[in-house]
Amino acid sequence: MSPPVRLSPVQHLLTKPSSGSTGCRLVDESGNGKLLVEGTEAEKLVAGWQAYRLRPGFYFISTPPLAEAAVGEKLRAQRGTAFVTITDVTQGRSEFRLIGPAAPVVLSTVSGLDFSKFSDGTAQQSSVAKTVQLVIRRDAGGVPAFSIIGARSLGAYLWDILRRSGVEQ
């Protein structure tokens, strides 16, 4: 059973998605699985998986809720004797997703990244609201969407900052 999806109560900018929508939605996707794959042969191991390169030899893999253990086991079996570490960080990380045309504008108010140059599938660790976060652009049906993944202990703070940033636009 997947965890409930939490929507921001903000009505002004964070709106229900529609074909003509100019706002965005804030969704809690913390239930998604999160794996880190690191090592000298990590690139070979993650080939064929939807993996985001954070730096040479270091990758992030997102899974559907409750699938992280199965994906981790498949990667470990595939790894063989390669010098690669696979770490499940699901429980220690929150994951929020901003979806909608205004998502780059909302994020730019709390981060120094240039989101106009952030193409679909791009991932970068950066400061968001003065906290270290992994930002991944994962468009949904051609609509701009960003996943913001970081320490679960900062989740409530980040949710509030993102919600407030949407109100101020």
N, CA, C and O of each residue as an XYZ file, in Angstrom:
676
protein
N       0.840     -1.181      0.000
C       0.000      0.000      0.000
C       0.881      1.239      0.000
O       1.777      1.361      0.836
N       0.638      2.162     -0.930
C       1.451      3.358     -0.986
C       0.991      4.379      0.048
O      -0.180      4.432      0.424
N       1.957      5.195      0.499
C       1.611      6.206      1.481
C       0.700      7.255      0.840
O       0.713      7.420     -0.380
N      -0.082      7.959      1.642
C      -0.954      8.988      1.080
C      -0.135     10.118      0.480
O       0.962     10.414      0.953
N      -0.658     10.741     -0.545
C      -0.008     11.888     -1.165
C      -0.531     13.137     -0.477
O      -1.740     13.325     -0.350
N       0.374     13.979     -0.040
C       0.009     15.193      0.676
C       0.138     16.372     -0.271
O       1.205     16.581     -0.847
N      -0.907     17.135     -0.442
C      -0.884     18.309     -1.304
C      -0.802     19.571     -0.466
O      -1.355     19.641      0.631
N      -0.122     20.543     -0.983
C      -0.038     21.821     -0.295
C      -1.404     22.487     -0.274
O      -2.143     22.407     -1.255
N      -1.751     23.145      0.830
C      -3.030     23.835      0.893
C      -3.043     25.167      0.150
O      -4.087     25.815      0.074
N      -1.912     25.584     -0.394
C      -1.837     26.868     -1.074
C      -2.738     26.855     -2.308
O      -2.648     25.943     -3.130
N      -3.589     27.842     -2.440
C      -4.524     27.906     -3.563
C      -4.037     28.849     -4.668
O      -4.360     28.643     -5.838
N      -3.280     29.858     -4.317
C      -2.895     30.925     -5.241
C      -2.046     30.432     -6.416
O      -2.445     30.601     -7.568
N      -0.890     29.827     -6.150
C       0.009     29.397     -7.222
C       0.052     27.883     -7.339
O       0.177     27.357     -8.445
N      -0.048     27.191     -6.250
C       0.013     25.742     -6.270
C      -1.392     25.237     -6.553
O      -2.200     25.083     -5.637
N      -1.677     24.981     -7.812
C      -3.033     24.682     -8.249
C      -3.141     23.275     -8.797
O      -2.130     22.605     -9.008
N      -4.367     22.825     -9.028
C      -4.575     21.534     -9.684
C      -4.041     21.632    -11.095
O      -4.257     22.641    -11.766
N      -3.332     20.585    -11.573
C      -2.782     20.668    -12.916
C      -3.887     20.575    -13.957
O      -4.830     19.796    -13.816
N      -3.760     21.357    -14.974
C      -4.647     21.278    -16.130
C      -3.842     21.726    -17.335
O      -2.753     22.281    -17.192
N      -4.369     21.487    -18.503
C      -3.603     21.797    -19.706
C      -3.252     23.280    -19.788
O      -2.216     23.627    -20.355
N      -4.078     24.158    -19.242
C      -3.804     25.584    -19.307
C      -3.262     26.158    -18.019
O      -3.153     27.378    -17.894
N      -2.920     25.326    -17.062
C      -2.468     25.797    -15.764
C      -1.133     26.527    -15.870
O      -0.245     26.124    -16.621
N      -1.010     27.611    -15.104
C       0.260     28.331    -15.051
C       0.898     28.207    -13.676
O       1.972     28.763    -13.444
N       0.259     27.489    -12.764
C       0.781     27.317    -11.414
C       1.581     26.043    -11.286
O       2.182     25.569    -12.250
N       1.581     25.493    -10.088
C       2.244     24.208     -9.858
C       1.680     23.568     -8.601
O       1.007     24.218     -7.801
N       1.962     22.292     -8.443
C       1.541     21.526     -7.270
C       2.765     21.122     -6.479
O       3.834     20.882     -7.040
N       2.601     21.051     -5.184
C       3.637     20.554     -4.287
C       3.129     19.244     -3.717
O       2.079     19.210     -3.075
N       3.868     18.162     -3.946
C       3.435     16.819     -3.561
C       4.530     16.160     -2.722
O       5.714     16.274     -3.036
N       4.124     15.469     -1.650
C       5.070     14.724     -0.826
C       5.198     13.312     -1.403
O       4.244     12.535     -1.357
N       6.355     12.983     -1.939
C       6.629     11.658     -2.488
C       7.712     10.940     -1.682
O       8.492     10.164     -2.234
N       7.755     11.201     -0.388
C       8.790     10.620      0.465
C       8.738      9.103      0.510
O       9.729      8.469      0.874
N       7.615      8.505      0.153
C       7.488      7.051      0.136
C       8.248      6.382     -0.990
O       8.440      5.167     -0.954
N       8.690      7.135     -1.992
C       9.481      6.548     -3.077
C      10.785      5.977     -2.525
O      11.360      6.523     -1.582
N      11.249      4.876     -3.117
C      12.519      4.297     -2.719
C      13.679      5.142     -3.215
O      13.588      5.789     -4.258
N      14.778      5.132     -2.455
C      15.944      5.934     -2.801
C      17.201      5.108     -2.566
O      17.482      4.703     -1.438
N      17.958      4.860     -3.631
C      19.191      4.083     -3.539
C      20.357      4.915     -4.042
O      20.239      5.643     -5.028
N      21.487      4.797     -3.349
C      22.734      5.403     -3.805
C      23.646      4.274     -4.272
O      23.787      3.263     -3.584
N      24.257      4.442     -5.424
C      25.168      3.447     -5.993
C      26.500      4.160     -6.208
O      26.577      5.155     -6.929
N      27.553      3.631     -5.565
C      28.837      4.318     -5.601
C      29.970      3.322     -5.772
O      29.977      2.255     -5.157
N      30.928      3.682     -6.615
C      32.113      2.858     -6.790
C      32.723      3.040     -8.166
O      32.137      3.670     -9.047
N      33.903      2.481     -8.334
C      34.636      2.653     -9.585
C      33.914      2.019    -10.775
O      34.117      2.439    -11.914
N      33.082      1.020    -10.525
C      32.360      0.358    -11.618
C      30.852      0.620    -11.561
O      30.060     -0.127    -12.136
N      30.472      1.683    -10.867
C      29.049      2.000    -10.695
C      28.367      2.311    -12.024
O      27.215      1.936    -12.238
N      29.080      2.996    -12.915
C      28.469      3.361    -14.200
C      28.032      2.132    -14.980
O      26.949      2.123    -15.566
N      28.856      1.100    -14.994
C      28.495     -0.144    -15.685
C      27.289     -0.801    -15.020
O      26.409     -1.326    -15.703
N      27.249     -0.773    -13.689
C      26.177     -1.429    -12.945
C      24.826     -0.760    -13.184
O      23.817     -1.453    -13.310
N      24.784      0.558    -13.249
C      23.502      1.256    -13.381
C      23.027      1.372    -14.826
O      21.918      1.842    -15.078
N      23.868      0.944    -15.784
C      23.434      0.969    -17.183
C      22.161      0.134    -17.315
O      22.110     -1.005    -16.852
N      21.148      0.699    -17.941
C      19.878      0.001    -18.086
C      18.877      0.346    -16.992
O      17.705     -0.019    -17.094
N      19.313      1.038    -15.954
C      18.424      1.499    -14.882
C      18.226      2.999    -15.044
O      19.076      3.676    -15.623
N      17.118      3.523    -14.541
C      16.905      4.972    -14.528
C      17.712      5.530    -13.363
O      17.224      5.636    -12.238
N      18.954      5.881    -13.660
C      19.872      6.370    -12.631
C      20.293      7.792    -12.961
O      20.429      8.147    -14.132
N      20.496      8.599    -11.942
C      20.918      9.984    -12.103
C      22.353     10.108    -11.614
O      22.658      9.778    -10.468
N      23.231     10.585    -12.489
C      24.650     10.727    -12.153
C      24.849     11.993    -11.334
O      24.507     13.092    -11.772
N      25.406     11.824    -10.138
C      25.673     12.968     -9.273
C      27.108     13.456     -9.436
O      27.391     14.649     -9.328
N      27.998     12.519     -9.694
C      29.403     12.802    -10.011
C      29.970     11.487    -10.535
O      29.291     10.463    -10.451
N      31.186     11.479    -11.072
C      31.727     10.206    -11.566
C      31.727      9.138    -10.470
O      32.239      9.358     -9.372
N      31.147      7.986    -10.784
C      31.126      6.874     -9.849
C      30.078      6.966     -8.748
O      30.108      6.174     -7.807
N      29.149      7.920     -8.846
C      28.141      8.110     -7.796
C      26.785      8.402     -8.441
O      26.628      9.395     -9.152
N      25.798      7.518     -8.184
C      24.495      7.591     -8.845
C      23.358      7.482     -7.840
O      23.508      6.907     -6.762
N      22.219      8.049     -8.221
C      20.989      7.976     -7.439
C      19.936      7.242     -8.267
O      19.757      7.528     -9.451
N      19.244      6.296     -7.636
C      18.151      5.575     -8.296
C      16.898      5.748     -7.444
O      16.909      5.494     -6.240
N      15.818      6.185     -8.089
C      14.523      6.306     -7.427
C      13.664      5.118     -7.840
O      13.670      4.711     -9.002
N      12.923      4.565     -6.876
C      12.049      3.428     -7.165
C      10.626      3.771     -6.720
O      10.425      4.708     -5.948
N       9.650      3.020     -7.200
C       8.297      3.187     -6.653
C       8.300      2.829     -5.164
O       9.216      2.156     -4.691
N       7.282      3.275     -4.426
C       7.212      2.932     -3.002
C       7.292      1.421     -2.778
O       6.668      0.640     -3.495
N       8.066      1.028     -1.776
C       8.260     -0.358     -1.334
C       9.000     -1.244     -2.339
O       9.045     -2.461     -2.156
N       9.576     -0.671     -3.384
C      10.317     -1.467     -4.362
C      11.830     -1.369     -4.173
O      12.583     -2.038     -4.881
N      12.280     -0.546     -3.229
C      13.721     -0.322     -3.070
C      14.478     -1.585     -2.678
O      15.605     -1.786     -3.130
N      13.889     -2.433     -1.853
C      14.579     -3.662     -1.430
C      14.779     -4.597     -2.617
O      15.863     -5.156     -2.789
N      13.749     -4.771     -3.433
C      13.850     -5.657     -4.598
C      14.851     -5.113     -5.615
O      15.643     -5.872     -6.172
N      14.818     -3.809     -5.858
C      15.764     -3.201     -6.809
C      17.183     -3.323     -6.261
O      18.109     -3.640     -7.007
N      17.358     -3.076     -4.973
C      18.677     -3.216     -4.347
C      19.218     -4.627     -4.480
O      20.398     -4.812     -4.778
N      18.366     -5.631     -4.263
C      18.792     -7.032     -4.400
C      19.179     -7.363     -5.840
O      20.164     -8.064     -6.072
N      18.410     -6.865     -6.802
C      18.746     -7.096     -8.219
C      20.097     -6.473     -8.557
O      20.911     -7.077     -9.256
N      20.329     -5.256     -8.054
C      21.615     -4.597     -8.303
C      22.767     -5.357     -7.647
O      23.838     -5.495     -8.238
N      22.547     -5.852     -6.421
C      23.604     -6.609     -5.728
C      23.920     -7.900     -6.473
O      25.085     -8.283     -6.577
N      22.902     -8.572     -6.989
C      23.118     -9.801     -7.755
C      23.846     -9.492     -9.062
O      24.716    -10.249     -9.493
N      23.487     -8.391     -9.677
C      24.101     -7.970    -10.939
C      25.542     -7.506    -10.716
O      26.375     -7.621    -11.615
N      25.839     -6.983     -9.527
C      27.156     -6.425     -9.200
C      28.258     -7.468     -9.242
O      29.374     -7.175     -9.671
N      27.957     -8.684     -8.801
C      28.990     -9.717     -8.747
C      30.107     -9.305     -7.812
O      29.863     -8.985     -6.648
N      31.344     -9.310     -8.318
C      32.501     -8.964     -7.490
C      32.983     -7.529     -7.725
O      34.039     -7.138     -7.228
N      32.210     -6.749     -8.480
C      32.594     -5.359     -8.758
C      32.659     -4.556     -7.454
O      31.890     -4.790     -6.522
N      33.580     -3.620     -7.416
C      33.754     -2.771     -6.233
C      32.735     -1.633     -6.284
O      33.051     -0.514     -6.686
N      31.501     -1.947     -5.864
C      30.396     -0.997     -5.891
C      29.576     -1.165     -4.613
O      29.291     -2.285     -4.188
N      29.202     -0.041     -4.009
C      28.363     -0.047     -2.815
C      26.961      0.406     -3.185
O      26.793      1.396     -3.898
N      25.944     -0.320     -2.699
C      24.548      0.030     -2.933
C      23.924      0.297     -1.569
O      23.877     -0.587     -0.714
N      23.448      1.521     -1.373
C      22.922      1.915     -0.070
C      21.479      2.385     -0.205
O      21.174      3.247     -1.029
N      20.596      1.816      0.608
C      19.196      2.235      0.658
C      19.088      3.391      1.650
O      19.307      3.207      2.848
N      18.751      4.576      1.154
C      18.643      5.757      2.008
C      17.189      6.233      2.118
O      16.932      7.370      2.516
N      16.249      5.363      1.766
C      14.837      5.728      1.727
C      14.352      6.337      3.039
O      13.731      7.400      3.037
N      14.628      5.675      4.151
C      14.087      6.117      5.438
C      14.689      7.427      5.937
O      14.085      8.107      6.767
N      15.853      7.782      5.449
C      16.505      8.993      5.929
C      16.290     10.214      5.054
O      16.809     11.289      5.354
N      15.531     10.065      3.973
C      15.364     11.173      3.022
C      13.881     11.488      2.787
O      13.050     10.588      2.668
N      13.579     12.766      2.724
C      12.251     13.199      2.286
C      12.340     13.480      0.786
O      13.428     13.691      0.250
N      11.198     13.480      0.119
C      11.170     13.778     -1.315
C       9.898     14.556     -1.619
O       8.784     14.066     -1.432
N      10.096     15.779     -2.091
C       8.975     16.616     -2.493
C       9.081     16.848     -3.988
O      10.176     16.873     -4.551
N       7.929     17.017     -4.624
C       7.923     17.243     -6.068
C       7.093     18.471     -6.386
O       5.937     18.576     -5.976
N       7.683     19.390     -7.111
C       6.981     20.554     -7.642
C       6.673     20.255     -9.097
O       7.576     19.987     -9.890
N       5.391     20.303     -9.444
C       4.955     19.972    -10.805
C       4.146     21.135    -11.346
O       3.182     21.566    -10.713
N       4.523     21.645    -12.500
C       3.757     22.702    -13.150
C       4.650     23.744    -13.783
O       5.840     23.818    -13.475
N       4.086     24.548    -14.664
C       4.873     25.569    -15.366
C       5.592     26.546    -14.440
O       6.652     27.061    -14.796
N       5.031     26.812    -13.256
C       5.665     27.766    -12.340
C       6.729     27.129    -11.454
O       7.367     27.837    -10.675
N       6.941     25.824    -11.545
C       7.908     25.142    -10.682
C       9.315     25.752    -10.763
O       9.937     25.959     -9.721
N       9.839     26.047    -11.963
C      11.180     26.660    -12.003
C      11.233     28.019    -11.304
O      12.246     28.366    -10.696
N      10.149     28.784    -11.390
C      10.106     30.102    -10.750
C      10.101     29.947     -9.229
O      10.827     30.650     -8.526
N       9.283     29.026     -8.728
C       9.215     28.793     -7.277
C      10.576     28.338     -6.767
O      11.058     28.849     -5.756
N      11.202     27.383     -7.453
C      12.510     26.880     -7.009
C      13.589     27.955     -7.067
O      14.472     27.999     -6.210
N      13.521     28.810     -8.065
C      14.565     29.839     -8.195
C      14.521     30.840     -7.039
O      15.506     31.540     -6.804
N      13.408     30.924     -6.317
C      13.342     31.835     -5.167
C      14.064     31.271     -3.949
O      14.373     32.017     -3.020
N      14.340     29.964     -3.935
C      14.976     29.331     -2.770
C      16.295     28.643     -3.109
O      16.901     28.001     -2.251
N      16.740     28.777     -4.360
C      17.990     28.136     -4.784
C      18.703     29.018     -5.791
O      18.074     29.780     -6.525
N      20.014     28.905     -5.817
C      20.809     29.675     -6.757
C      20.980     29.003     -8.114
O      21.632     29.560     -8.998
N      20.403     27.814     -8.294
C      20.531     27.116     -9.576
C      19.757     27.846    -10.668
O      18.735     28.479    -10.405
N      20.261     27.748    -11.898
C      19.570     28.326    -13.053
C      18.675     27.235    -13.639
O      19.143     26.397    -14.410
N      17.401     27.242    -13.280
C      16.486     26.177    -13.686
C      16.080     26.264    -15.151
O      15.499     25.317    -15.681
N      16.369     27.376    -15.817
C      16.074     27.461    -17.251
C      17.030     26.566    -18.049
O      16.727     26.184    -19.179
N      18.178     26.235    -17.462
C      19.159     25.368    -18.124
C      19.093     23.930    -17.625
O      19.919     23.102    -18.009
N      18.133     23.634    -16.787
C      17.953     22.312    -16.183
C      17.063     21.486    -17.102
O      15.848     21.687    -17.107
N      17.617     20.577    -17.870
C      16.803     19.778    -18.786
C      16.252     18.538    -18.085
O      16.766     18.126    -17.045
N      15.214     17.952    -18.653
C      14.600     16.751    -18.091
C      15.661     15.658    -17.931
O      16.417     15.379    -18.862
N      15.711     15.047    -16.756
C      16.685     13.999    -16.474
C      17.959     14.500    -15.812
O      18.834     13.702    -15.474
N      18.075     15.804    -15.623
C      19.250     16.390    -14.983
C      19.122     16.322    -13.464
O      18.046     16.556    -12.913
N      20.224     16.002    -12.793
C      20.246     15.961    -11.323
C      21.457     16.737    -10.828
O      22.531     16.690    -11.428
N      21.267     17.451     -9.722
C      22.384     18.194     -9.141
C      22.154     18.370     -7.650
O      21.046     18.680     -7.213
N      23.214     18.170     -6.872
C      23.149     18.469     -5.447
C      23.434     19.951     -5.293
O      24.373     20.478     -5.889
N      22.618     20.619     -4.492
C      22.759     22.054     -4.335
C      22.097     22.512     -3.047
O      21.501     21.718     -2.319
N      22.211     23.780     -2.783
C      21.534     24.387     -1.643
C      20.127     24.783     -2.071
O      19.940     25.473     -3.073
N      19.148     24.338     -1.303
C      17.759     24.758     -1.486
C      17.287     25.206     -0.111
O      17.288     24.421      0.837
N      16.889     26.454     -0.005
C      16.468     27.027      1.279
C      17.542     26.811      2.357
O      17.238     26.481      3.503
N      18.796     27.005      1.959
C      19.953     26.896      2.856
C      20.157     25.490      3.416
O      20.760     25.328      4.477
N      19.659     24.474      2.713
C      19.876     23.077      3.090
C      20.413     22.327      1.872
O      20.120     22.696      0.735
N      21.194     21.281      2.108
C      21.731     20.482      1.002
C      20.634     19.547      0.509
O      20.082     18.762      1.281
N      20.323     19.636     -0.777
C      19.272     18.830     -1.378
C      19.747     18.311     -2.739
O      20.607     18.908     -3.385
N      19.170     17.199     -3.147
C      19.349     16.689     -4.496
C      18.145     17.161     -5.288
O      17.007     16.880     -4.912
N      18.379     17.877     -6.382
C      17.298     18.377     -7.234
C      17.356     17.614     -8.545
O      18.388     17.594     -9.215
N      16.246     16.987     -8.909
C      16.159     16.215    -10.154
C      15.012     16.766    -10.978
O      13.894     16.908    -10.483
N      15.288     17.074    -12.228
C      14.194     17.479    -13.118
C      13.600     16.212    -13.709
O      14.282     15.471    -14.417
N      12.315     15.960    -13.415
C      11.584     14.791    -13.919
C      10.234     15.265    -14.427
O       9.230     15.207    -13.717
N      10.225     15.734    -15.663
C       9.002     16.264    -16.236
C       7.911     15.204    -16.287
O       8.184     14.012    -16.425
N       6.676     15.663    -16.172
C       5.511     14.774    -16.192
C       4.661     15.132    -17.404
O       3.933     16.125    -17.387
N       4.753     14.327    -18.449
C       3.966     14.589    -19.655
C       4.270     15.926    -20.294
O       3.360     16.596    -20.783
N       5.523     16.326    -20.301
C       5.917     17.595    -20.907
C       5.775     18.795    -19.979
O       6.145     19.908    -20.352
N       5.246     18.586    -18.778
C       5.087     19.669    -17.801
C       6.314     19.673    -16.880
O       6.697     18.619    -16.372
N       6.934     20.838    -16.657
C       8.106     20.881    -15.782
C       7.804     20.311    -14.391
O       6.791     20.645    -13.777
N       8.699     19.451    -13.911
C       8.545     18.848    -12.585
C       9.925     18.628    -11.985
O      10.849     18.183    -12.667
N      10.055     18.943    -10.705
C      11.321     18.817    -10.005
C      11.118     18.026     -8.722
O      10.198     18.309     -7.953
N      11.973     17.039     -8.490
C      12.003     16.322     -7.216
C      13.104     16.947     -6.375
O      14.208     17.190     -6.861
N      12.793     17.206     -5.108
C      13.757     17.770     -4.173
C      13.914     16.748     -3.055
O      12.969     16.471     -2.317
N      15.121     16.187     -2.937
C      15.367     15.071     -2.025
C      16.471     15.469     -1.049
O      17.546     15.910     -1.455
N      16.188     15.307      0.245
C      17.175     15.661      1.252
C      16.862     15.017      2.587
O      15.984     14.159      2.684
N      17.567     15.424      3.591
C      17.435     14.836      4.922
C      15.993     14.929      5.414
O      15.377     15.994      5.387
N      15.473     13.797      5.862
C      14.092     13.747      6.367
C      13.894     14.698      7.550
O      12.812     15.254      7.731
N      14.938     14.878      8.344
C      14.831     15.763      9.509
C      14.546     17.212      9.102
O      14.061     17.993      9.921
N      14.835     17.577      7.865
C      14.583     18.938      7.380
C      13.305     19.022      6.539
O      12.983     20.084      6.006
N      12.579     17.909      6.420
C      11.416     17.833      5.544
C      10.338     18.861      5.841
O       9.869     19.541      4.928
N       9.935     18.987      7.098
C       8.864     19.927      7.456
C       9.292     21.362      7.153
O       8.502     22.163      6.654
N      10.555     21.678      7.460
C      11.085     23.016      7.174
C      11.049     23.293      5.672
O      10.579     24.347      5.244
N      11.542     22.352      4.875
C      11.594     22.561      3.433
C      10.192     22.659      2.834
O       9.945     23.499      1.968
N       9.269     21.801      3.293
C       7.879     21.855      2.810
C       7.307     23.261      3.044
O       6.691     23.839      2.149
N       7.511     23.798      4.234
C       6.976     25.107      4.571
C       7.603     26.201      3.710
O       6.904     27.096      3.233
N       8.918     26.131      3.511
C       9.607     27.133      2.685
C       9.096     27.076      1.248
O       8.820     28.116      0.652
N       8.968     25.872      0.684
C       8.472     25.747     -0.691
C       7.041     26.263     -0.804
O       6.696     26.944     -1.770
N       6.216     25.941      0.176
C       4.831     26.403      0.173
C       4.784     27.930      0.230
O       4.032     28.554     -0.519
N       5.573     28.529      1.105
C       5.611     29.987      1.218
C       6.147     30.638     -0.054
O       5.683     31.707     -0.449
N       7.109     30.003     -0.685
C       7.664     30.557     -1.925
C       6.591     30.609     -3.006
O       6.565     31.538     -3.813
N       5.715     29.627     -3.024
C       4.622     29.627     -3.985
C       3.627     30.726     -3.731
O       3.065     31.283     -4.674
N       3.393     31.055     -2.463
C       2.442     32.102     -2.097
C       2.973     33.463     -2.524
O       2.201     34.327     -2.942
N       4.280     33.662     -2.422
C       4.864     34.972     -2.695
C       4.913     35.315     -4.168
O       5.138     36.478     -4.504
N       4.712     34.363     -5.063
C       4.792     34.646     -6.504
C       3.586     35.368     -7.010
O       3.505     35.675     -8.199
